[in-house]
Amino acid sequence: MSKNTKLITVITAGLVVVVAVFAFLNRENIASKKEAQESGVFVLHAGGEEFTVTMDDIEALSPFTIVANFRRSGQAATNRTFQGVSLKAVAEKLGVDFSRYASVSFLAADGYASALTIAEAMDDNNCYIVIAEENRPLGTRESGGSGPFMMIMAHDQFSQRWCKFLLEVNLR
């Protein structure tokens, strides 16, 4: 075995150990994300307060039909129909004074994050928490879906800041 082959083998073994250690340390975080998805909840953080939002909470706000522009890379834009409520309505239902904040970030179960200004996020005609597409529940990541919650922006020309598998909303 040459010197370079030994070095590559040692480096590879070291990286495998590091990945295994991080996977072990992160197992509880992964389990809690999966549980949140399966139970149909997301968390809204606002100035030190934490609110758990359930599917029942969203349904109590009377979801309505939203038509939003959707575009995949290299394809023409299409309109898609969702059912959901505005983020502003969710914040108001929880008694959150969103005027105290400058921005909102959204975190997904797959690690994706998206950020909006407070004006974009609290626009009744732009930022929505959706629970269904074409009257069918979004489903979970494990079931091949994009939910159970997803944040969409109706006026986002390229639909790049949408957040599938929504787990957290953070007002900052």
C-alpha positions as CSV (number, residue, x, y, z in Angstrom):
1,M,0.0,0.0,0.0
2,S,1.5,3.3,-1.0
3,K,1.9,6.3,1.3
4,N,-0.9,8.2,-0.5
5,T,-3.3,5.3,-0.3
6,K,-2.7,5.0,3.5
7,L,-3.3,8.8,3.9
8,I,-6.5,8.6,2.0
9,T,-7.7,5.6,4.0
10,V,-6.9,7.4,7.3
11,I,-8.7,10.6,6.2
12,T,-11.7,8.7,5.0
13,A,-11.9,6.7,8.3
14,G,-11.6,9.9,10.3
15,L,-14.5,11.5,8.3
16,V,-16.7,8.5,8.8
17,V,-16.1,8.7,12.6
18,V,-16.9,12.5,12.6
19,V,-20.1,11.9,10.7
20,A,-21.1,9.1,13.0
21,V,-20.5,11.2,16.1
22,F,-22.6,14.1,14.7
23,A,-25.4,11.8,13.7
24,F,-25.5,10.3,17.2
25,L,-25.5,13.8,18.8
26,N,-28.3,15.0,16.4
27,R,-30.6,12.0,16.8
28,E,-32.9,13.7,19.3
29,N,-33.2,16.8,17.1
30,I,-34.1,14.6,14.1
31,A,-36.7,12.7,16.2
32,S,-38.4,15.9,17.4
33,K,-38.6,17.2,13.8
34,K,-40.2,14.0,12.6
35,E,-42.6,14.0,15.5
36,A,-43.7,17.6,14.8
37,Q,-44.3,16.7,11.2
38,E,-46.3,13.6,12.0
39,S,-48.4,15.4,14.6
40,G,-49.1,18.3,12.3
41,V,-47.6,21.2,14.3
42,F,-45.2,24.1,13.8
43,V,-43.8,26.6,16.3
44,L,-44.0,30.4,16.1
45,H,-41.3,32.2,18.1
46,A,-42.0,35.8,18.9
47,G,-39.8,37.8,21.3
48,G,-39.1,35.0,23.8
49,E,-42.6,33.6,23.5
50,E,-43.2,30.3,21.8
51,F,-46.6,29.3,20.3
52,T,-47.4,25.8,19.1
53,V,-49.7,26.0,16.0
54,T,-51.7,22.9,15.2
55,M,-53.7,21.9,12.1
56,D,-56.8,22.6,14.1
57,D,-55.6,26.1,14.8
58,I,-55.2,26.7,11.0
59,E,-58.5,25.1,10.2
60,A,-60.2,27.3,12.8
61,L,-59.1,30.3,10.8
62,S,-61.2,29.1,7.8
63,P,-58.6,28.3,5.1
64,F,-59.5,29.8,1.7
65,T,-58.3,29.2,-1.8
66,I,-55.0,30.9,-2.9
67,V,-53.7,31.0,-6.4
68,A,-50.0,31.4,-6.5
69,N,-47.4,31.6,-9.2
70,F,-45.1,28.5,-9.2
71,R,-42.0,28.1,-11.4
72,R,-39.5,25.3,-11.5
73,S,-36.0,25.9,-12.8
74,G,-36.0,25.9,-16.6
75,Q,-39.8,25.7,-16.9
76,A,-42.5,28.2,-17.6
77,A,-44.4,29.6,-14.6
78,T,-47.8,28.0,-13.8
79,N,-50.6,28.9,-11.4
80,R,-51.2,26.5,-8.5
81,T,-54.2,26.4,-6.2
82,F,-53.6,26.0,-2.4
83,Q,-55.8,26.2,0.6
84,G,-54.5,28.1,3.6
85,V,-54.5,31.3,5.7
86,S,-52.4,34.4,5.8
87,L,-49.5,34.5,8.3
88,K,-50.9,37.8,9.5
89,A,-54.1,36.0,10.5
90,V,-52.1,33.3,12.4
91,A,-50.1,36.0,14.3
92,E,-53.3,38.0,15.2
93,K,-55.1,34.8,16.4
94,L,-52.1,34.2,18.8
95,G,-52.1,37.8,20.0
96,V,-48.7,38.5,18.5
97,D,-48.0,42.2,17.8
98,F,-46.0,41.8,14.6
99,S,-45.4,45.5,14.3
100,R,-42.6,45.1,16.9
101,Y,-40.5,43.0,14.5
102,A,-38.4,43.7,11.4
103,S,-38.2,40.3,9.7
104,V,-39.6,36.7,9.8
105,S,-37.6,33.6,9.1
106,F,-39.1,30.2,8.2
107,L,-37.3,26.9,9.0
108,A,-38.1,23.6,7.3
109,A,-37.7,20.0,8.5
110,D,-35.1,19.5,5.8
111,G,-33.0,22.4,7.0
112,Y,-34.1,24.9,4.4
113,A,-34.6,28.4,5.7
114,S,-36.3,31.4,4.1
115,A,-36.5,35.0,5.3
116,L,-38.9,37.9,4.6
117,T,-39.3,41.5,5.7
118,I,-42.1,42.0,8.1
119,A,-44.0,43.9,5.4
120,E,-43.8,41.0,3.0
121,A,-44.8,38.5,5.7
122,M,-47.7,40.4,7.1
123,D,-49.2,41.3,3.7
124,D,-52.7,39.7,3.7
125,N,-52.4,39.0,-0.1
126,N,-48.8,37.6,-0.2
127,C,-47.6,35.4,2.6
128,Y,-49.7,32.3,3.5
129,I,-49.4,29.2,5.6
130,V,-51.0,26.5,3.4
131,I,-52.2,23.0,4.4
132,A,-53.6,21.7,1.1
133,E,-53.0,21.9,-2.7
134,E,-56.0,21.3,-5.0
135,N,-58.1,20.4,-1.9
136,R,-55.7,17.5,-1.0
137,P,-53.6,17.7,2.2
138,L,-49.9,18.4,1.6
139,G,-48.7,15.3,3.3
140,T,-45.5,14.8,5.1
141,R,-42.0,14.6,3.8
142,E,-41.8,10.9,4.5
143,S,-45.0,10.3,2.5
144,G,-43.7,12.2,-0.5
145,G,-45.6,15.4,0.3
146,S,-44.5,18.9,1.0
147,G,-46.1,19.6,4.4
148,P,-48.1,19.2,6.5
149,F,-47.5,23.0,6.4
150,M,-45.9,25.1,3.8
151,M,-45.3,28.9,3.5
152,I,-45.9,30.3,0.1
153,M,-45.7,33.8,-1.3
154,A,-48.3,34.6,-3.9
155,H,-46.3,37.4,-5.4
156,D,-42.9,35.7,-5.5
157,Q,-42.2,35.6,-9.2
158,F,-39.9,32.6,-9.1
159,S,-41.4,30.8,-5.9
160,Q,-37.8,30.5,-4.6
161,R,-38.6,31.7,-1.0
162,W,-41.4,29.2,-0.4
163,C,-40.8,26.9,2.5
164,K,-42.0,23.3,2.4
165,F,-42.1,21.1,5.5
166,L,-42.5,24.2,7.7
167,L,-41.5,23.6,11.4
168,E,-40.7,27.0,12.7
169,V,-41.6,30.7,12.2
170,N,-39.3,33.2,13.9
171,L,-40.2,36.8,14.3
172,R,-37.1,39.0,14.7
